Amino acid sequence: MNTMQTALGKLHLASPVTVASGTFDLENFNFIAQDCLGAFVCKTITRHPKVGNPPPRLFESEAGLINSIGLQNPGLDKFVSEYLPRLRDTLKIPLIVSLSGTSIAEFVEIMQTLETQEGISGYELNVSCPNVENEGIAFGVHPDIVYKLCSALSPLTRRELIIKLSPNVTDIASIAKAAEAGGADSLALINTVYGMAIDYKTGKSLIKQGIGGYSGIGIKPIALALTYKACQAVKIPVLAMGGIYTWQDALEFFWAGASMIALGTANFIDPTAAQKLYDGLNTHLQEHNLQLTDIIGKCVV
Ligand SMILES: Cc1cc2nc3c(=O)[nH]c(=O)nc-3n(C[C@H](O)[C@H](O)[C@H](O)COP(=O)(O)O)c2cc1C
């Protein structure tokens, strides 16, 4: 077996490295070879186009990034007619489509449309968005809603069904268990952590929306703890992300139980980060005569 092979539910992948939704597009392949990634995860798409939030919507803090992009995307119809054909033409690796809805019915509608399309290996459900059927509270914070969403979607597809969890919850284990019980094939975590930045001289928020999503190096310990907790709670595999930059960071997440890892904010800092991580991890595993399976979930606590 190739040292770098991994499995994420139904997917058998040549690399355990991927990229986090919204942080990497096809142009990034000018900087890295496709085969260092096990899969490509696209920016979240929604039923209707979204122009996103007004600026300023990005702020670089001491130890990461605060963003409030607001799921800017062309919407499902344009995704299917224009972007998906480009992805199909360009990608030599499996495509995972990230999607989000404002109701369970909308998630169902998007997935049913995508099921008619070829060239998709899996779906990543972004549940950090407001649910109009639940007073606008995010889907991902309620085990019952997560269970209902996964139960509604899992019978609709034979493709990999990944649910991407929010870190902004009190008990990640109960949410992870609800996703597993509802039929999710794997979990992805974490999405961004609530974050804010204020100009100390004027008192003005540096993000127009006030609160944004914090990502990058500063959230790594949070992501690692939540990955560990989720992996302890469920049997389905976990795709981990949050502050991962280097192959050493990646190894920490594999020890904690992740079967695959993604780079997000790191892609903005160094567009070759994924390649460096892949090469470093490969060398380390070979030098120590290790398979990933020797490491995954074997951390000593
Ligand atoms: C600019 C930006 C845009 C993002 N857009 C999305 C998105 O569309 N869908 C999604 O599920 N997550 C999105 N994320 C969250 C990332 O996919 C990832 O979960 C998070 O940034 C944590 O990983 P990191 O610390 O490696 O960046 C975005 C993050 C950033 C920084």
The ligand as an ORCA input file, in Angstrom:
! r2SCAN-3c Opt
* xyz 0 1
  C     -11.810     33.385      3.322
  C     -12.476     32.131      3.828
  C     -13.596     31.636      3.175
  C     -14.220     30.470      3.609
  N     -15.324     30.001      2.951
  C     -15.907     28.844      3.369
  C     -16.989     28.287      2.646
  O     -17.442     28.800      1.621
  N     -17.545     27.137      3.128
  C     -17.070     26.495      4.253
  O     -17.603     25.437      4.623
  N     -16.015     27.004      4.940
  C     -15.429     28.135      4.511
  N     -14.344     28.624      5.191
  C     -13.838     27.892      6.374
  C     -12.682     26.965      5.973
  O     -13.094     26.019      5.017
  C     -12.110     26.227      7.222
  O     -13.096     25.394      7.766
  C     -11.618     27.187      8.297
  O     -11.011     28.326      7.714
  C     -10.636     26.522      9.263
  O      -9.472     26.079      8.609
  P      -8.107     26.964      8.531
  O      -7.821     27.439      9.913
  O      -7.095     26.028      7.989
  O      -8.396     28.099      7.615
  C     -13.708     29.790      4.752
  C     -12.560     30.275      5.402
  C     -11.946     31.426      4.956
  C     -10.710     31.914      5.665
*
